[in-house]
Amino acid sequence: MRHGGVRGRSRVSSDDQWIGIYRSTVEPLYRFVSRRTGGLRQLTEDVVQESYLRAIGQFGDVGAPREPLAWLKTVARNLLSGHYRRIAPATLDPATLDTLLESKSMADSEAVQAVQAGLARIGAPQARLLEAFHLDGMDVRAIAKEWGISERAVEGRLRRARQALRRSLIKGGARP
């Protein structure tokens, strides 16, 4: 342990350290959040700003983690989940939802907003899997490798996650 911090962490105390963390993480964090807000600039900026404010408190007290970007993404994901849980759930036309879930990426900001509201209401593992595939553009093979499971397992989990999302977004969870 260095400087009384948590194992593997060192306190961030100088402006140069903060600037280095900021410069190395701001662009990828902004892209990460922007994909999850459907490109809504104000919401993206608010979430990024709040993530850094929380980092200042955390990194100054217990030190910066080895991977500050991963920590910041987790904070941002939690902030967005809280935001989307507080807003009224949007409903999507089943055909529109099916089209979205068949595509690899989501570009329509209104659709992304609706999907994010649905993701905030399903289990975190299912939501993270759908985000990895649809918002981060990871393919089944990459997800399987990162998660340490088979490609077939990823495909099955994606199918079940899409079903859960579909139920959360279609009025009353009813199937058309």
N, C-alpha and C positions, 0 to 999 in steps of 0.2 A: 504494500500500500504506500502510495506517495502522498505526502502532505495531508495525511489523515483522511484521505478520500476512500471511496469504495474500491475494492480490488479491481484493477484494470482501468481505473479512472484517475484523472488528475484534475484538480480544480482549475477552472478557467478564470484567471484573474487579470490578465493583461488585455489591453485593447487589441494588440496584435493577434492574440489567440482568438478572440471573438471575431475579428475581421477575417481571419483564416477560415474559421468554421462557417461563417456566413457566406463568404465567397465560394467555398467548395460545395455548399448545399442549397443556396437560394434558387438557382435555376432548376435543378431536378425536383426540389420540393414544390416550386410553383407549378411545374408541369404536372406533377402528381396530383396536386389539389385541383388544378384547372380541369383535368380530365374528369374528376369526380364532381365538379360543379357544373359541367356542361359548358365551361368557358365563361361562366358568370364572373366578370372581373371583380366586382365589389366583394362578393362572397369569398372568392379565391384570395384576394388580398387580406381580408379580415382573418381568414383561417391561417394563412401563412404568418401574418403578424402575431396572432395569438400563440402560434406554435413557438415562435422565437421568444416571445415574452416568457413563456413557460420554461424554455431552455435556459434563459438567463437566470431564473430562480434556481432551477435544478442544477445546472452545470456549475454555478457559483458556489452552491452548497456542498454537493456530493461529487462533483466533477463531471467531466464530459465522458460519455461512453466511447468505446472504441470506434463505433460507427454512428456518429451524430446524425447522419441522414436517416438511418433506419429509425432512430429514436424520434426524430422530428416527424417522419411519416406516420408513425404510430400515434403520436399526439394529434396530428392533423386528421387522421382517420377517425379517431375518437371524437374530435370536435365536430366533424362533419356528421357522424352518426347521431350525435346529440342534436345537432341542428335539424337533421331530417326527421328525427323522431318527434320533434316539437311542432313541425308543420303538419297541416292536414294532409293525409295520404292522398296522392293523386291516383286516379284510376286511368288505365290505358285501355283502349280498344284491344280486344284479344288479338286481332290480326296484326295490329301495330306492334304489340309486345312480341308476338311470334317472329315477326320480321327482325326486330331488334336482337332477339336472342339467337337468331340464326346467323347474324352477321358477326364478324370478328371484332368490330369496333362500333362505338356509339358516337355519332357526330351531332345529332339534334339535341340542343341544350334542354329543351322542354322534356324530351324523352329521358335524357340523363337525369334530370331532376326527379322525374317520376320514379325511375328505376332506383335512384339513390334512396328515395323515401321507402321503397319496398325493401331494399337491402338493409336499411336500419331496423326493419321489423322481422327479419329472419335471423337465424343463428349466425354468429360471427364467422365460424369456419366456412359456411356456405357462402356468405357475403364476400369473404376474402377470396374464395375460389372464383366466383363470378367476376370480381374486380380484376383478378390476375389475368383471366382469359379475355374479358371484353374491354376493360379499361386500360390495362397495362400491355395488352397485345401479346401475352405469352401464349405459346402453343401447348398442346397437351403434353408433349414430350418434356418441355422445359419445366412445366408445373410438376410433372411426375418426378423429375430429377430433384427439383428444389424441395419438394415435400417428402421425398423418400418413399413414394408409393408407385405402383404400376400405372402404366398409361390407361389400362382398362379400368382401374380403380378411379382414376381422374375422370374418365368419360362417364362412369356411373354416378360419381358425385356431382359432376356438372349437370347431368340430367335431373337428379333429385333437387339440386339447388335451383335450377330453372323452374321446376314444378313449384317449389316453395315460394319463389319470387312471383311466379304467375298467380298463385293463390293470394298473395299479399296485395297484388295490384289490381286484380279483377274484383269488382264490387262484391263484397260479402264473401270473397274467396270461392265463389261458385264458378263452376266450369260452364262455358257457353254451350 
